[in-house]
Amino acid sequence: MTTSDSNDGATSGQNLPKLEANLARIDDLTQRMLAAMGKGRKVPPALQGPSQDLYMKAAGAYITEMMNNPAKLIEHQVAFWGKSVKHYVEAQHLLTQGQIRSPSDDTPRDRRFANEMWDTNPYFNFVKQQYLMNAAAVQQAVSDLDTLDSSEKKRLEFFSQQIIDMMSPTNFLATNPEALALAAETEGESLVAGLENLVADLEANNGDLVVTLADKTAFKVGENLGTTPGQVVFRNRMFELIQYTPTTDKVHEVPLLIFPPWINKFYILDLKPQNSLIKWAVDQGYTVFVVSWVNPDESYRDVSMTDYVEDGYLTAIAQVKEICDVPQVNAVGYCIAGTTLSLALGVMAQRNDNSVNSATFFTTLTDFSDRGEVGVFLDNDFVDGIEAEVGESGMLSSFYMSRTFSYLRSNDLIYGPAIKSYMLGKAPPAFDLLYWNGDGTNLPAKMSVEYLRGLCQGDALATTGFDVAGTTVTLADVKVPVCAIACETDHIAAWKSSYRGVQKMGSKDKTFILSESGHIAGIVNPPTKYKYGHYLNPELGLTPEDWQAGAEMTNGSWWPQWNQWLSAKSGKKVEARSPGSEKHPVLCAAPGTYVVG
């Protein structure tokens, strides 16, 4: 026996207790996993995926295509077979020659396959190339279905891509070289740690599999998130009103009131001092108020869009006017809160209420004629399922909202994190944005259905009018000066749709800014980072494409541009205001109590 053999034997003997211990842990974890999975919610079939009608139409379209244009389909199949077989033959040829290397690889670069073994190891390279060839073939087949209407085709492209992404070899242990190598290196410890992470996620979510995206122990709202100093100065059943402590001796006379979306929590605008839009606005000399919405439970079943307008927007505006002793405020609405700000402005216009001096919209849809990527979830098959679910539960759970938005970026928000956590056994990162992303909220049943049916599906605000607060509102009723900021790669509020909505507003004073990046990064884009640029073009009578083509591109954040616009609409400078007033005593310190609910 050689020295090497002796050392290998010793190592194996030393690791045997560790292996046995890991096996015992796996048995215990498996029992816990099964117990947790038994508690999971029963997701209605209508919310599991598109109805069978979509796939039946796709099958019919494929048969029609095959009958009308068999040559094209044969050409596709022959090309696919040719690539697959050629690759197989090349791989076999190298092996028969004793060459342990991969054949030529012309497949596109894909960050899922960044590990070098996908290129250098013949087995993993073969699996990768075959997968990408199959993926391209499916994508081509769907792309060439000419008899489906555009909406159906868009949905088929999306959901077929979901299947393609799910079947990636990176998602399976036997075909993931990084996971296998780490398992061998750690004598299976990484897999046990991964199973522990999986069980922990199941137990934390009552049996629902929700991948933890960020280290939940690393953050606490009010301690290292949402830390801009301020006070809660008003509270009702819908929201807490936060007034922030001034940092300048003088402030603009007209206060700034920010309405964040109630789909998520407001501290996305106050993650940390370096990228806090709230702190930045305070530092520019504005008296800043922010609405922190309640996280509704089933008792909010009958809360409607009218309640959000009356008890939310109009009430908050009235409180800010009273606290600051001013006749008007400047208002900001982000995402769905921007959509509802449009409704509130329309109601106010019809009541001859001039309490809002100007309105700013962050990534806001008011024209839903093209609903963008999220539109694949807004057909009747899904919305019928949501309506049935909220009718039974009284609310739309944050579980469904989070899952929907995650599937719009499934590789980044589902499969990638799951691989790192469950296969590699790694702890989730201490990443504030991902922590916020996982801190979701529920939606009231009635409001959810009104929003989905009347606005998303019916496009009523941009067309015939949306019924709210005892009247019917259209975009033509939005007559105050407006500034809209949209984001170029936004997958939730497509910028071209946002632009079309602004075009239909009745205001004679309109500014439209297009920021680079997406729904969050394009908004949370402080000037100090100098990261994403923005487009500006004063001519709003153009098509979206022509507007962008003629726009001036500026490197860096849009915040200073907005500040220039907003300051001109914020009046003279007055003495800085401390939070609250005699009629509005301080209730508690920011970020308040609703944000942690």
C-alpha positions, 0 to 999 in steps of 0.5 A: 500500500502506498502512502497515498492509499493509506492517507485516502483510507484514513480520510475516508475513515475519519469522514465516516462519522460525519457522513452518518451524522449527515444521513441522520440529519437528512432523515430528520429534515425529511420528516420536518419537510413532509410535515411542513408541506402538509400545511401548505395552502391549496392553490386554486387550479385557476391560479396555477397557470393559464387555462387549457384554452390557451394550449388548445388554441396553440395546438390548433394553430400548430396543426393549421400551420402544418397543413398550410405551410408544411415546408416551413415546419419541416425546415425547422425540424430538419434544422433542429435535428441536424444541429442535435445529431451533429453535436452528438456525433462530434461529441462521440467522435472526440470520445472515440479518439480518447479526447476528453474535451467538448466539441465546438460550442456556438451556443449563446452566452448565458449567465446561468452557465457561467461555471467553467465546467459547462464549457470544459467538461464534455458531459456538462457541455453536451447537456448545456448545448442540447438544452439550448438547442431544444430551447431555441427550437421551442421558441422558434416554433412558438414565434412562427405561429401566425394564426394566433392573435397577438395577445394569445401569442404573447401569453404563449411565448411567456408561459412556454418560456416559463417551461423552458426556464424550469427545465434548465439543467442548472435546476437539477442536481444531477446536471449542475456541476457547481452543486455536485462539485460542492457536495463532493468537496463538503462530503454532502454538507452543502446538500444538507445545508440546502435541505435545512434552508428548504425546510426553514422556508417551508416552515416559515411560510406555513408549507408554502414554498417561498424562496428567502431572497435576503437574510431576514436577520440582517434588517429591521425596519426603523433600525437600518431601513426606513431611518430618515427622522420623522414622526407619525402625525395622523392615523386612520384605518387606511394609513399613517401619515409621516412628516419628516424632520427638516434638515434645512433652515428654510423650506418650500412653502408648498409641502410634498406628499408622497403616496407609495403603492400599497402592493408593497411598503413605503420604505423602498423610498427610504432603504438607507440614507445613501439612496433614500429619495425621501431623505434627499427630498428633505435635504432639498428643502421640502416639507415631506409627508409620506403615506404608510398604508395599512397591510389589510387583512380579511376584515378589509374585504369591502374596502374599495377604490373609493375608500382609497380615494376618500379615506386615503388620498383626500384625507391625507391631502386635507391633513397636510394642508391643515398641518402646514396651514397651506391651501395646496400640496404637491402630490406624488404617486408611485405605481398603483398609487399613481394610478389612484392619484389620477382617480383622486385628481379627477374626483377633485376636479369635478368637485372644484377642489384645487388642493393639489398644485402639481402631480408627479407619477412614478412608473404609473399606468393609466392607459392599460391598452397595452399592459406590458409583460404583466399583461399575461396574468390579466386575462379572464382565466387568471382574473376569474381565479383571483375573483373567486379566491378573494371572494372566499378569503376576503383579501388577495394574499401577498403570496399571490402578488409576490409569486406573480411578480417573481415569475416575470423574472423567474431566473433572477427571483426563483430559480437562481436563489433556489439553486444557491439556497437549496443546492449549494446550501448558501445563506441568503445575502444581506441585501436590503432591496431583496429584503423589501421585495419579500416584505409584501402586503395583502390587498382588499378583496373588493379593491382588487377586483375593481382594479383588475376588472375596471382598470387593467382589463376594461381600461376604463380610465383612458376610455369610457371613464372609471366609476369612483367616489360617486362620479365617473373619471377619465384622464381628461379630468387630470388638469393639474401640472404633471411630471411623469417618470417612467423606466425603460426596462420596466416589466410591470409598468411599460414605459410606452403605456405610461407615456400614452396615459400622460398624453391623454391627461387634460393638463396643459403642463406636462413633462415626461422623463424616461429613466434607464433601468427598471421599475425599482432601480430606475426610480431609486437612482440617487445622483451620487451613484451616477448610474442610470441616465434619463431621456427628456423631450418636451414634445409629447405629441409624438409616438413613444418611439419617435419621442425617445428617438428625438429625446436628449439623453443625460447621464446620471439620475433624473432626481435633479431634473425633477427637483428643478421642475418641482421647486418651480411649483413649490412657492417661496421659502418659509421657516422650516416646519417641525412635525405635527401641530397643535391639532396633530400631535405626534403619535409615534416616531417614523417609520410608524406602526403600519409598516411593520404589520 
